[in-house]
Amino acid sequence: MPKTTSTNTNRPALRRNQACRSCRKRKLKCDAARPHCGTCVKQWQALISVPAPIGYAHPAEPQCSYDPVEGLTLAPDTDPLEKIKQLEDQISQLKSKLYEQGASRSMSPHHNSSSTNALITPVGSTSTSRPDRGGISLPQAPLSMMNLIAPESSDATRFRSPSGSPQLSNANKDASSDPFMDLLFSGWNPDLPDPATLNHYIDVFFRCDPCGSRVLHRPSFLATMHLPPKDPGFPHCAILHAICAAASRWSPHNVITLPDGTRRDQFAEFHASKTRQYIDKTMASGEDIFSVMQACILLSWYFYQEGRWVEVWIFASFQTRVAIPLRLNYPGTFSTHGNNSPGAYLAPPKDLRDLESRRRTWWMTIVFDRIASVGGWIHAVDERDLGTELPLRTEDFESEAPVPSNPQDLASPDVFTRHPPQYTDSFLLLIKAVMLFGKVTDFNVRGNLRAPTAPSKNQNPFFLEGFTELDKLVCSDFLEKLPQIFKNNTGVTDLPEGSSLDTDLYMVHIIPHAATITLHNPYIDFTDPRNVSTARCVNSARCILGAYYVLSATSLDITRLHPFVTICWYLAAVVQVQLCKYFIETNDSERESTVWGEINVLRFAMMEYGQRSPIGTRQERLLQGLMREIVRMTAQKQPLEVGVPLFPFSHSTLFRKDESRHPMGDDNAQSAPLPVSSPFEEPAVLANGSRQHTISPNGRPHWPMREASGSPIHLDTDILSNSSTFMGP
């Protein structure tokens, strides 16, 4: 029986092979519309309505094609992905030609542009932004091809320069009239900011960064920035990206606030991700391993300042595992024996600058490992495996003075108590102070590894093997035997002609106190008036607090300090929290109020530091979690607001987030004055039992102490006066 003719036939029937190839292949209805049929258009619209995965791009138009028409010649039916692969292969070939040409002679930016244009073939591909050293730089292909291969590049241009770089979509203009295109053809990496902006970030980095800048030789680095981008001596792009990420801390750009209140700098995040791409590539190929390792160190310190602990621990271990095969832990950073696979190791240092750069790279790796492990983690490299001599003074490193290698390494028996003047400055003392802290971490970790129970406040730690010697070194010998010029200078100079801050020397004076708290904190017992650990920890907490008072009394910016200072403040606050709990339990409200003021001053310091580095905010949140018990126990009405200095120019709304949880009692609370106090009247106890006054007989400075309530704290006199009785078993 014949089929009933449809009444809805609004279009004529198609002749054989008139439908498009896609519909015919999938046996779908086709209206044969040109240039694309309705079915293919609908499918394409459904496809592009969903964001493409990272690294992929949706087709620019429906994939709809028809059989050739008589009299017309069509291009062969080629898979777009296959075509892209062919173009990428051609780009790689041209990159090799340019690299060979650049290796034969150094080219100026104008010469680069002309030679690049001469190499362009009808297929369409140009030079690369770097020789094979970079490996990840975007090729300077025609812009239509660049958009096809790297569709995400249009987003990346937002991060090139705070002033705004030209978008790739506008690049169809004449290249000779576009300064950005001139940069591209000269070999400039398009992922980097423009040269003027990049030089600004480099200047900020060397002036302000207290961490990663130690590994780079500043004079020669600044000189290499004047080289053409294709020159082999031009700084590696991974280092430049890492510098941009680190310097954004002092020159923020594109900062956004997340729903949880944390801040993210999009500019820094972009350059941090680019640095990680180079690190991942080097992990697979080993290419440019030393330069990328230096970039990894800069990036690690950036993560530390951000308080991103998981990435901190991962990168701390990655750096040490990379440095060991490079033989950086050997004297002279090179070993001539036991080298069964020479390709895996660095060649001997070319000159003194190269040697010292390797030393500093190694020691900043070890310092980072020690700082990242202060919570009680095992170190990645044991102290007994560190054979590299200590570096030279920064002054000698930058001037490239022909100074013999430092005679000291960690195997030197008196490395923490003898400091040769020719090989001593604040940076070298900082390395020793951090390694001293590392000895405390090692002692605690190894002591608890096979211990049946946790340390008890009822036991005398001086009966533990090695405890007495370590206590003497940490609590007295290191600071007492500093050279006189460093012992009397705490790093803070406030003179009429201007204030200055030596952040390394400032840390040298407080890190031993943080190490003392770490060593003795498990044995604190405030109920025992003869407990030596209690006296040690209380004195160290006061010294750390006093150091902050000295700095806050000046016009200096505390956010310029080393980020490890927030850990020291946290450790001091931990002791004060325990002391506050003791005063609450003994119903001593006057001294409890004073301790609350000290705790809040340390909290304030962390939050002020957190305005620039999130590590401060994160440490303050950890402290608040530790304070929940005493906040619940106290009779104070507003314990988190006792004695907090509120400066109208920047901190009048310091606790705005806490207003709902801790409402202000009156309208004048925001104008609370600074804590009024007199210097700490009770002389502090040194580890040898002697008293320390404003200037002790041996010349060691005394941190002035201020109390929130205006009166000094007096612990039970037996706690202080009898501390020398228990120097050992």
Disulfide bonds with the S-S distance in Angstrom:
none
